Amino acid sequence: MNHQTRVYDNVFEMLPSEENPSPLVRVGKMNPAPNFELYAKLEWLNPFGSIKDRAASEMIRDLEDRGELKRGETRASGRGIVEPTSGNTGISLAAMASAKGYAMRAIVPQKVPLEKRVLLRIAGADVDVINDQMCPSPGMGEGSIGIARSYAKAQKDHYVMPNQYENELNVQAHVRTTGPEIWRQTEGRVTHAFVSLGTAGTAMGLSKFLKGKNPSIKVIAVQPSEGHDVPGLRNKSELHVTKLFDEKQIDEILEIPFELAYTRALELCRTEGLFAGPSSGLIYEGARQVLERDTKQKGVGVMMFCDNVFKYVSSMVKHVKGLGEE
Ligand SMILES: Cc1ncc(COP(=O)(O)O)c(C=O)c1O
């Protein structure tokens, strides 16, 4: 691999690491506090298109190292992966599994945008779309997680389940890569990290690494309002689904009316040239509110922009008036 010429021997060498970080781009016109350096970390430039490349690659490597997946086995005869996913983890897992020769089955709620369901199939996954009523929410069954678990139990020879909602490697991926990248990219000057909560792997991993370096760094989580339609994210009321979340690791949780995720994403595209998806739009709004409290404040903030807008065109059409009209 040669980073200067950007020539890689295979796609896996493109995965992000301290030596090959995803870019930090400074936000200009949309930063309300001129003395505060506000950066977006563009995770959509990872090889399979989102922040979830980090957890997915870490989990696959571990399954291979433990012999749960056998390197070199054929797709037809060997064991594959089954995973409940709102899309991005599945897309990363499916692309990597296909390139390595493993089968992949994704259990996906209906509300996941069409673009993601199709991309999962393009990447080579078998996709089970389940009724949203079965999705994890207070008082309901375990939905997609339960179904994936049944596959892994009933068809042990065919499937192993990484389980991003319980797998510590989902946190560790960010301790090993995202945190050190941010530390190096900001030369240790980072004061704030703005994150969202899906499995909470990013939030927990970044908190562990960054607070280990400097306990005064603030980790601020941004959540969409209840009943939201922001794929990949959870409101606090939905967080019991993930075993990774520990509120004590977070300095503040901001709740934002979810529609703002869409309007801010559009604004970032049109004003900053950043093709942010709705989860990035939501995180930006959280950062903006923190900076608006004191526009004279100084600091260095990093917003995790997990995914771009391309996979959310149908959601954008649903939530932003006029976009879908000819
Ligand atoms: C677009 C998007 N943003 C944010 C997240 C949240 O990341 P995490 O699962 O690490 O909390 C996800 C997770 O799937 C996602 O798909």
The ligand as a MOL file (V3000), in Angstrom:
LIG
                    3D

  0  0  0     0  0            999 V3000
M  V30 BEGIN CTAB
M  V30 COUNTS 16 16 0 0 0
M  V30 BEGIN ATOM
M  V30 1 C -25.9650 6.5270 9.6920 0
M  V30 2 C -25.5830 6.1060 11.0710 0
M  V30 3 N -25.2380 7.0510 11.9560 0
M  V30 4 C -24.9090 6.7340 13.2100 0
M  V30 5 C -24.8950 5.4220 13.6650 0
M  V30 6 C -24.5800 5.1590 15.1070 0
M  V30 7 O -23.3850 4.4790 15.3410 0
M  V30 8 P -23.2390 3.5050 16.5780 0
M  V30 9 O -23.9340 2.2150 16.2070 0
M  V30 10 O -21.7660 3.3150 16.7390 0
M  V30 11 O -23.8770 4.1240 17.7750 0
M  V30 12 C -25.2450 4.4080 12.7830 0
M  V30 13 C -25.2710 3.0210 13.2210 0
M  V30 14 O -25.7150 2.1360 12.5490 0
M  V30 15 C -25.5810 4.7590 11.4410 0
M  V30 16 O -25.9340 3.8240 10.5520 0
M  V30 END ATOM
M  V30 BEGIN BOND
M  V30 1 1 1 2
M  V30 2 1 2 3
M  V30 3 2 2 15
M  V30 4 2 3 4
M  V30 5 1 4 5
M  V30 6 1 5 6
M  V30 7 2 5 12
M  V30 8 1 6 7
M  V30 9 1 7 8
M  V30 10 2 8 9
M  V30 11 1 8 10
M  V30 12 1 8 11
M  V30 13 1 12 13
M  V30 14 1 12 15
M  V30 15 2 13 14
M  V30 16 1 15 16
M  V30 END BOND
M  V30 END CTAB
M  END
